[in-house]
Amino acid sequence: MKVGAAIPYFDKRAVEQVRASLPKDISQWRLERLPLILNLWRFGDLREHLSRESRATLGRRYEQIKKVGERAKHLRQASIALDQSGWDWIAQEMVREGGDRFFSMEGETPAQMEEWHRLQHETLAEMKERLRLKDDFLMKLEAATQRIVVQDKQGPGQPRNVSAYLFMMDLAAVFEWLTGKKATRVVDRITNDETGSFWDFAAAVWPLVFGNGCHGLRAAMKNWAELTSELDEKSQLMQNIALALDQPEWGIFDALRE
């Protein structure tokens, strides 16, 4: 699903598809509230998740930032190799460019020419000072881009598919409330296929949100299992719903404490 695309309403047909994927021993009372939960999710957290930038967009930006850092490094190395006379030439040319653009010597009085030379001298001194500070600027620029690239490699979900990861965390929260069982990733040891009750539930909901069958779900499931294990993160979806509904009889917080 493209960023900003409309999220389909979980209508009766969609809800029945989701219900059919669930274990048979679920509380009927909770199943009856599944349509409301899915559509509250649709209008709230899910909409926010899917409004995030795509993995491809993030990946392109990281590559561009990396290139900026590489260019800054090369420019700083080249500037160190250039002697002071070379930088003086550059400063003079930059000032001359500005002088040619904004001043004309023809028809000027001696006083005006003297003022022009004074301004040109001050501008040249300012330009030399700005160029003198170039190394510090380039060093900071290079360091900043390197930090971003390191965060790209180490940080959670970057540039992985953040929307899919948050989707899976929410889905796990709904599954656990409905079934009273922990959502886990199960892989068949022989076929290496994804299996288990949470996979069945995810495989029913995923196409309703993203379209195109279950394309991308296997990667999302693997990413979710790895990161939640590593970071010990949990979705706030059911807590948000409990607060929004203000209906203690739903037992959402009681179920979360179990």
N, C-alpha and C positions, 0 to 999 in steps of 0.2 A: 504494500500500500504506500502510495506517495505521501510525503509530508503535506499536511493540510487537506488531504482527501477526506470526504465525509465518512464517518464511522457508521456502518449499518446498524439499524435498530435490531435488537434481539427480539424478533417477533415470535409468535407461537411455534412456527415451524422450526426456527433456529433453536428455541429453548428445548423443544422435544428432541432435537438432534443431540443437544448437550446432555440431556437427561439420560438418553439411551446409552451414553458412553460410561455412565457412573455405575459403581457396584450396586447390587440389588438391595442391600441391607441398610440403605440410608433412610433417615427419618423423613417421613412424608411431610411433616410440618416444615422441615427445612427445604425440601424440594419445592414446596409451594411458593417459597420466597425467592427461589432462584431467579425468576424473571426480573424481579425488582432489583436484586443485587447486581445482575449483569447490566441492567440499563442505568443504574446509578453509577456503576463503574464506567460505562460508556460515556456518560455526560461529564464525568469528573476526571479521575486519575488517568483513565485510558486516553482520553482526548489530550491531556497534557503530555503523556508519554509519546504519543505519535506525532506531536508537534515538534519534537526534537529534531535536530539536524540528522540526516542520514549518515551511515557509516562511510559511504563514498565521499560525501561532502567533507566530513571530518578528516578522512584520509588524505584528500587533496590539499586541505589546508595545512596539515602537518608536513606534507612534502614541500609545499611552498615556503613554509617557515624554515625548514631545514636548508633549503637553497639560499634563503636570505642569510642564514648563519654562515654558510660556506663562502658566500660572496664577501661577507664582512671580514671573514678571516683572511681571504686572499687579498682584499683591498688593504687591510691593516699590514700584512706582510710586505706588500708592494710599497706602501707609504713609508715603512721603516727603512726600506732599501734606498729610497730617494733622498739625496742630500738636501741641505737647506736652500742652496741656490735654486734647485729645481722647484721647491715649494714657493720660493719668492717669485719665480717666473709664473707659476700657476696663479698666485695671488694677484700679480700685476695684470695678467690677462683677464682675470675675472673682473677686476676693477675697470680695466679699459673697456671691456664689453659693456658694462653699465654706463661708463662715461660716453661712449659712442651713441648709446641708445637715448640718453636723456639730455646730453649737452652738445652744443655746437659752438665751436670757437669763432666761427665767422660772424662778424658784426658786433662782437662783444667789446665792451670798454675795458681798459686796463684793470680797473677795480673789479669788474665782473670776472675777468680772467684770473686775477689773483685769488678771488673767492673760490672760483672753480678749482684751482690748484690746491687750495687749502682743504677743501672738501674731499678732493681726490686723495690727498695725503692721509687724511683721517680715515677715509674708507679703506685705503690700502693697509693701514695699521690694524684696523678692525678685522679685515679679511685675514691677515696673517695670524692674528690671535685666534680667530675661529678655526683656521686650519691647524694651528698648534694644538688645539683641543681635540682634534679628530681621532687620535689614537685612543683616548679615554672613551669617547663615544662608541667607536667601533668595537672596542673590547667589551663594553657593556652590552652592545647589541649582540655580539657573538655569544656571550655568556647567557643572555636571556633566551636566545633561540635554542641553545644546547639544553637548558633546563626544561623547556617545553618538549623537546624531542625525548628526553629521558622520562618525563612524565607520561608521554605517549606509550613508551615501552613498558612502564611499570604500573601506571595507574589503572584502576578498575574500569572496564568498559570502554577504554579509549585506545584505538578507534573501533573497538568491537561494536556490535549492534546494540546500542544503549536502549533503544526503544523495545527491542525484543527481550532484552534482559529484564527490564522493569515489567514488561507484560508477563513474563514467566513468573516473576516473584508475586505479582498480584494473583495470578492464576493459582499458584500454590496455596496462597492464603484462602482463596475461595474453596478450593478442594479440601483443605484441612478442616475448614468450618463445616462443610457439608458432610464429610465422611468421618470426621474424628480421627483420621489417620494421617500420618506424616507423608507429605509429598516427597517422593524420592525418584531418582533416575535409576531405571533397571535396564540392563543390556543383556540379552541372551548370550550365554557363553559359547554356544555352538554357532549360531547364525550371525551373531554380532548385531542383531536387530534391536531397536528400542522396543520395550514392552512394559507391561505393568499398568495398574489402574490410573496412575497419574498421567502416563503417556496417552492412554486412551482418551482421557478427559481433555488433555491439551490438543490432541489431534482432532477433537470435535470442535473446539473453540477457535483454534488458529485460523482455519479457512474462512470462518465467519468474519474475522477482523482483517486479515491480510489478503485473502483471496488466493488464487493460484494453488489450490490444494494445500498440501503440507510442506510445500517448498520452503526451506529455511528452518523448519521446526527442529530437525535433528541437531543442527548447529546451535540453535537457541537453547535447546534442552541441555546440551553438553556445556555450553557457556554458563548457563544458570547454575548447574550442579557444581561446577568448578569454583565459581566466584562466591556462591553462598557458603560453600564449605570453607573457603579461604578467608572470607571477610565476615562471616557470621551475620549476614544482613537478612532482614525480614521486611516484608511489605507492611505498610500501614493501612492498606485498603480497608480491611474489615473494621479496624478501629475508627477510621474516618466515617464509614457507613453507620456504625453504632452511634457515633456522636451526632451525625446528621439526622438520624431517625428519632433519636431520643426515645427508644423503646427498649427498656431493660429486659422485658420478657423475651426478647430475641436471644438473650443469653450469649451475645457475641463475646463480651469480655470474660464471661465465665468459661467459655470454650477456649479462649486464647490462653487462659491460665492453666488449663488442664494439661 
